[in-house]
Amino acid sequence: MFEGINEYERAFEGYLADNRIDCSAVDQARRGFFNGQKVKTFDFIVYQAGIDRAILAEVKGKKFKGTSLAGMKGFQCWVGIDDVAGLSQWEKMLSDQSCGSVEGLFVFVYEFENIDVENDGLDVYEFQGRQYLFYCVKLSDYARAMKVRSRSWQTVTLAADKFRELAIPLDKVLCGCKD
């Protein structure tokens, strides 16, 4: 684990370790270069046993302020434009180098601000005294559906209905239950 890793990345790494899923944290201080340009690095490479696929995970931590997960309301899902561009370039480069199947994934790690959240049957992960929920959106899906959130901050997002359509619980992605 690297010094600069944040609480959301630690929760994600803890979840993977608890579920015996291999991963490697990527040193964010080191950026890759493509055609002489610095490119933002993703957070983790996740390896799945028995599946010839590597997941390039870009972890995005958000606070969930609601009281119920029903209907998936209140989930922020914005990312930086450089996150989309960087993850796209890494996915293409690693796929081109015959590293097997490589897939970019945004992992949204939601920390509950309220103690008693109605979980709507979803698995909530407890880590270091906090509660988290993990949703993922495939890079390809995100890139197709994204819209500008802020030009000045260089951020993009998904409309709420698109997020509800595209978001997949992390456990479904890691067990290969939903492609």
C-alpha positions as CSV (number, residue, x, y, z in Angstrom):
1,M,0.0,0.0,0.0
2,F,1.3,3.5,-0.9
3,E,1.5,6.4,1.5
4,G,-0.9,8.6,-0.6
5,I,-3.7,6.1,-0.6
6,N,-7.0,7.6,0.7
7,E,-9.7,6.2,3.0
8,Y,-11.9,5.1,0.1
9,E,-9.0,3.3,-1.6
10,R,-8.2,1.6,1.7
11,A,-11.8,0.5,2.1
12,F,-11.7,-0.9,-1.5
13,E,-8.4,-2.7,-0.9
14,G,-9.8,-4.0,2.4
15,Y,-12.9,-5.4,0.6
16,L,-10.7,-7.1,-1.9
17,A,-8.4,-8.6,0.7
18,D,-11.4,-9.8,2.8
19,N,-12.8,-11.5,-0.3
20,R,-9.4,-13.0,-1.3
21,I,-9.2,-11.1,-4.6
22,D,-5.7,-10.2,-5.7
23,C,-4.9,-6.6,-6.5
24,S,-1.9,-4.3,-6.8
25,A,-2.1,-0.6,-5.8
26,V,-0.6,1.7,-8.4
27,D,1.8,4.4,-7.3
28,Q,-0.1,7.7,-8.1
29,A,3.1,9.7,-7.8
30,R,4.3,8.1,-11.0
31,R,2.5,9.1,-14.1
32,G,2.8,7.3,-17.4
33,F,3.7,8.9,-20.7
34,F,1.9,8.4,-24.0
35,N,3.3,10.2,-27.0
36,G,5.3,12.6,-24.8
37,Q,2.2,13.5,-22.7
38,K,1.7,12.7,-19.0
39,V,-1.3,10.5,-18.4
40,K,-3.2,10.1,-15.1
41,T,-2.6,6.7,-13.5
42,F,-5.5,4.5,-12.3
43,D,-5.6,3.2,-8.7
44,F,-5.5,-0.6,-8.7
45,I,-5.1,-3.6,-11.0
46,V,-7.5,-6.3,-9.9
47,Y,-6.9,-9.9,-10.9
48,Q,-9.6,-12.5,-10.9
49,A,-8.7,-16.1,-10.2
50,G,-9.7,-18.4,-13.1
51,I,-10.6,-15.5,-15.4
52,D,-8.1,-14.1,-18.0
53,R,-9.0,-10.5,-17.2
54,A,-7.4,-7.6,-15.5
55,I,-9.5,-4.8,-14.2
56,L,-8.0,-1.3,-14.1
57,A,-9.9,0.3,-11.2
58,E,-10.2,4.0,-10.8
59,V,-11.6,4.5,-7.3
60,K,-13.9,7.5,-6.6
61,G,-14.9,8.1,-3.0
62,K,-18.2,9.9,-2.3
63,K,-20.3,10.5,0.7
64,F,-23.8,9.1,0.8
65,K,-26.1,11.4,2.8
66,G,-29.4,9.6,2.3
67,T,-31.3,7.3,4.6
68,S,-32.2,4.6,2.1
69,L,-30.6,2.9,-0.8
70,A,-34.0,2.2,-2.4
71,G,-34.1,3.5,-6.0
72,M,-30.4,4.4,-5.9
73,K,-31.2,8.1,-5.2
74,G,-28.5,10.5,-4.0
75,F,-25.5,8.9,-5.5
76,Q,-22.9,11.3,-7.0
77,C,-20.9,9.8,-9.9
78,W,-18.8,12.6,-11.3
79,V,-15.2,12.1,-12.3
80,G,-12.5,14.2,-13.9
81,I,-12.1,14.3,-17.7
82,D,-8.5,13.3,-17.1
83,D,-9.8,10.1,-15.3
84,V,-11.7,9.1,-18.4
85,A,-8.9,9.9,-20.8
86,G,-6.2,8.3,-18.7
87,L,-8.1,5.1,-18.0
88,S,-8.9,4.9,-21.7
89,Q,-5.3,5.2,-22.7
90,W,-4.1,2.6,-20.1
91,E,-6.9,0.2,-21.2
92,K,-5.9,0.5,-24.8
93,M,-2.2,0.3,-24.2
94,L,-2.4,-2.8,-22.0
95,S,-4.9,-4.5,-24.3
96,D,-2.6,-3.8,-27.3
97,Q,0.3,-5.4,-25.4
98,S,-1.5,-8.8,-25.4
99,C,-2.0,-8.7,-21.6
100,G,-5.2,-10.7,-21.9
101,S,-8.5,-9.1,-21.5
102,V,-8.2,-5.6,-19.9
103,E,-11.2,-3.6,-18.7
104,G,-11.3,-0.1,-17.2
105,L,-13.7,0.4,-14.4
106,F,-14.9,3.3,-12.3
107,V,-15.4,2.0,-8.7
108,F,-17.6,4.4,-6.7
109,V,-17.1,3.9,-3.0
110,Y,-19.9,5.5,-1.0
111,E,-19.3,6.1,2.7
112,F,-22.6,6.4,4.7
113,E,-22.8,9.6,6.6
114,N,-26.0,8.4,8.5
115,I,-25.6,5.5,10.9
116,D,-29.0,3.8,10.1
117,V,-29.3,3.5,6.4
118,E,-31.9,1.2,5.0
119,N,-29.7,-1.0,2.7
120,D,-32.5,-2.3,0.4
121,G,-31.0,-5.8,0.6
122,L,-27.6,-4.7,-0.7
123,D,-24.4,-5.8,1.0
124,V,-22.8,-3.1,3.1
125,Y,-19.1,-3.3,3.9
126,E,-17.8,-2.3,7.3
127,F,-14.3,-1.1,7.4
128,Q,-12.5,0.7,10.3
129,G,-15.7,1.7,11.9
130,R,-17.3,3.0,8.8
131,Q,-19.9,1.6,6.4
132,Y,-19.4,1.5,2.6
133,L,-21.2,0.5,-0.5
134,F,-19.4,-0.2,-3.8
135,Y,-20.9,0.4,-7.3
136,C,-19.0,0.1,-10.6
137,V,-19.5,1.5,-14.1
138,K,-17.5,0.2,-17.0
139,L,-15.3,2.8,-18.6
140,S,-16.8,2.1,-22.0
141,D,-20.3,2.7,-20.7
142,Y,-19.4,5.8,-18.7
143,A,-17.6,7.3,-21.7
144,R,-20.6,6.8,-24.0
145,A,-23.2,8.3,-21.5
146,M,-21.2,11.0,-19.8
147,K,-22.1,14.7,-19.9
148,V,-20.2,17.8,-18.8
149,R,-20.7,18.6,-15.2
150,S,-18.3,21.6,-14.9
151,R,-16.1,23.0,-17.7
152,S,-14.0,25.0,-15.3
153,W,-13.4,22.0,-13.0
154,Q,-13.0,19.7,-16.0
155,T,-15.5,17.2,-14.6
156,V,-18.1,14.9,-16.2
157,T,-21.0,12.9,-14.8
158,L,-23.9,10.6,-15.6
159,A,-27.5,11.6,-15.5
160,A,-29.2,9.9,-12.5
161,D,-31.2,7.5,-14.7
162,K,-28.1,6.5,-16.7
163,F,-26.2,5.8,-13.5
164,R,-29.1,3.6,-12.2
165,E,-29.0,1.8,-15.6
166,L,-25.2,1.3,-15.8
167,A,-24.1,0.9,-12.2
168,I,-23.3,-2.7,-11.1
169,P,-22.7,-3.8,-7.5
170,L,-18.9,-4.6,-7.1
171,D,-19.5,-8.2,-6.1
172,K,-21.4,-8.8,-9.3
173,V,-18.4,-7.6,-11.4
174,L,-15.8,-9.5,-9.4
175,C,-17.7,-12.8,-9.5
176,G,-18.4,-12.3,-13.3
177,C,-22.1,-12.5,-12.7
178,K,-22.9,-9.5,-14.9
179,D,-20.9,-8.5,-18.0
